[in-house]
Amino acid sequence: MLGEILGESHGKRTARRVLATSPRLKLEVSFEDSGQILGNAYNGITTYWAESRPDGSLYGEGEGVYILQNGESITLKGAGAGTIKAGGAVSYRGAVYFSASSPKLARLNTVAAIFEFEVDAGGNTHSKFWEWK
């Protein structure tokens, strides 16, 4: 069941790299974003890899870091399934797990979060995270 929204961000894809073409296409993608998590503003950097599946869908895994305005950081790891849309846009749904050392953000250490991640044809990103209850 979906719980409260934990955060939302907007950003821009910064790099793409081909990791393999056989037996399936596998890409590495990085993006930078800014947003809010538990009401705290952050700037983030995330890198993920995505691999095409025989039916044309995507599977990917990634890691990232959010740097809060006060200098504290939150790391994350996640995985998701996705689809390719018109013009090379992509859409993912998945789960992410956070690690925070700050006592005010420690709640994130016990949360499984689900996410929506969209990248439009121009490389603009939009993410939303909800607590999975």
Secondary structure, 3 states (H helix, E strand, C coil): CEEEEEEEEEEEEEEEEEEECCCCCEEEEEEEEEEEECCEEEEEEEEEEEEECCCCCEEEEEEEEEEECCCCEEEEEEEEEEEECHHHCEEEEEEEEEEECCHHHHHHHHCEEEEEEEECCCCEEEEEEEEEC
